[in-house]
């Protein structure tokens, strides 16, 4: 059962809106219904939103990227949409690891970086989606086949620092930045 604590808050009426000014609350603040913040909201600690959050204007502050180092020798790493935005450092010393992209959904993205040249790696869609990239950053356009949906950075052409950033348009995957040599299969 939820507990509600009544507290006298400095709420004033401005332009037809109830306005809370210069207030510090301890504990949990639950807001129901549509709420508009007309100024700065400073929060210390975690914030949980249930339902959708609409933001007008730019979101500022530090942004971080999750980096995962993988030495998965000859293994398939199955990615999910929840992994979107993650950078994978491929450091396997043998075998040919494979990364399987999640089902196509607009806006999800992944970055793959070669961290060891003793093994290549493959990125696959696992579905009929295709990957559009280039043979190299300045090379010829390549498209994976709909049956395999695979792009490979082979051991024979790998250089530490080769990278491929892919973003999905909801149907297929597109290279948004690339260094190194990749092949479609």
Secondary structure as the mmCIF struct_conf table of DSSP 4:
data_model
#
loop_
_struct_conf.conf_type_id
_struct_conf.id
_struct_conf.beg_label_comp_id
_struct_conf.beg_label_asym_id
_struct_conf.beg_label_seq_id
_struct_conf.end_label_comp_id
_struct_conf.end_label_asym_id
_struct_conf.end_label_seq_id
STRN STRN1 UNK A 11 UNK A 14
TURN_TY1_P TURN_TY1_P1 UNK A 15 UNK A 16
STRN STRN2 UNK A 17 UNK A 20
BEND BEND1 UNK A 22 UNK A 22
BEND BEND2 UNK A 27 UNK A 27
BEND BEND3 UNK A 33 UNK A 33
BEND BEND4 UNK A 39 UNK A 39
BEND BEND5 UNK A 45 UNK A 45
BEND BEND6 UNK A 51 UNK A 51
BEND BEND7 UNK A 57 UNK A 57
BEND BEND8 UNK A 61 UNK A 61
STRN STRN3 UNK A 67 UNK A 70
TURN_TY1_P TURN_TY1_P2 UNK A 73 UNK A 74
STRN STRN4 UNK A 76 UNK A 78
HELX_RH_3T_P HELX_RH_3T_P1 UNK A 81 UNK A 83
TURN_TY1_P TURN_TY1_P3 UNK A 84 UNK A 85
STRN STRN5 UNK A 87 UNK A 90
BEND BEND9 UNK A 93 UNK A 95
STRN STRN6 UNK A 97 UNK A 100
BEND BEND10 UNK A 103 UNK A 103
TURN_TY1_P TURN_TY1_P4 UNK A 106 UNK A 107
STRN STRN7 UNK A 109 UNK A 114
BEND BEND11 UNK A 117 UNK A 119
STRN STRN8 UNK A 121 UNK A 124
BEND BEND12 UNK A 126 UNK A 128
STRN STRN9 UNK A 131 UNK A 134
BEND BEND13 UNK A 135 UNK A 136
TURN_TY1_P TURN_TY1_P5 UNK A 137 UNK A 138
BEND BEND14 UNK A 139 UNK A 139
STRN STRN10 UNK A 141 UNK A 143
TURN_TY1_P TURN_TY1_P6 UNK A 146 UNK A 148
STRN STRN11 UNK A 150 UNK A 153
TURN_TY1_P TURN_TY1_P7 UNK A 155 UNK A 157
TURN_TY1_P TURN_TY1_P8 UNK A 160 UNK A 161
STRN STRN12 UNK A 163 UNK A 168
BEND BEND15 UNK A 170 UNK A 172
STRN STRN13 UNK A 173 UNK A 179
BEND BEND16 UNK A 180 UNK A 180
STRN STRN14 UNK A 183 UNK A 184
#
